[in-house]
């Protein structure tokens, strides 16, 4: 079953290639949506895919790339947006 998750990642997650690494992970898993930095220093992600695949993606987000230090990864289910790709937003 396809689902849509809103994910907010806090910690040392900006300036450590978190967005680029998130896109690589999403593309590898077939996740659609977007990632962007927020002014408060967090990273915000909207992700759509099969539930099991999304769980793997959230697990990745909870760790992030090597240079990141994730302190929190909050996930909220939301309504589908039918994204066609995964992109990095500015």
FENMO-V544062 format. One record per helix or strand of 2 or more residues. SS is the DSSP state (H for helix, E for strand). FROM is the first residue (numbers start at 1). TO is the last residue. If there is no record, write none. Layout:
BEGIN
SS	FROM	TO
SS	FROM	TO
END
This chain:
BEGIN
E	2	12
H	18	29
E	32	37
E	43	50
H	51	63
E	69	78
E	86	88
END
